[in-house]
Amino acid sequence: MYCPMGLECREMAGVDYKCPNISTCHENSPKHSMIKIIYYVLNQQICGLDNIQVGDKFLSDLLQETNQDLETLLPNIYG
């Protein structure tokens, strides 16, 4: 799940994606704003990891190259 607060979206809102409580999550999340935006577009299924570029690389490629997951990689880039 790509929830900005790291909560289980199903627990919080009863759905896995397109969370109706996303604004509440953003208000209460201590995470960097860029991380919240990335989680938001992933949660809303607006785009996927292959569509998000960080510099000149796609986020999916960065995850593969660094052998990290999203939770570990994003704070290193934006935090």
N, C-alpha and C positions, 0 to 999 in steps of 0.2 A: 504494500500500500504506500502511496506517496502522500502522506498527510503532513502538513507543515509542522505540527506539534509532535509528530512521532507517535500519535495515538492510533489506535485501530479504528479506521473509519466506520467499520461495521458496528463496533461497540458504541461509537459516539453518535452516529447518524442512521444506522441501520442499512447503510449501503456501502459498497466497496469503492465506487467511483462516482464522480459528479456530486460530491459531498455538499449538502445544502448548508452546512455550517462552516464553510470555508472562510468567511469573513471573520467569524469568531476565532477561528484557529489563527488567522493572520494577526489579529489584534493581540492575542495572548502568547504568540510564539516568540521565544527569545532569539530565534535564528536570524541570520543576516537576510536582508530584504531580497537579495538576488536568489538565495536558496529558496525562500518562500515562493518567489515567482516561478522558479523551475518546478517546484513541487505542485504548485497550483495548475500549471499547464499540463503536467503529467496526470494529476488527479482528475482534471476535467477532460482528459483524453483529447486535448487540443492538438497535441503533437507527441512524438515519441523521442527517445534518446537519440535516434539517428537524425533528428531534425534540429537539435539544439547544438549550436556551435559555441565553443569557448576558444576565442582567438581564431586560429586557422584550423582547428580540429573539431570534429564532432564529439559530443559528450560520450557517445557509445564507444568511440575509438580510444578516448582517454581512459575510460574505465578498463578497457581491455589492456592497454599499454601499461598502466600502473598497477594492474591486478588488484584494484580496490573496488569497494562497493560505493554506491551513491552517497551514503551517509558519511563515509570516510573521505571521499574525494572532494565533495563540494566545500566543506569547511576549509580545506587546504587551499582551494582556489579562491574562494570569496571571503574567507573569514579572518 
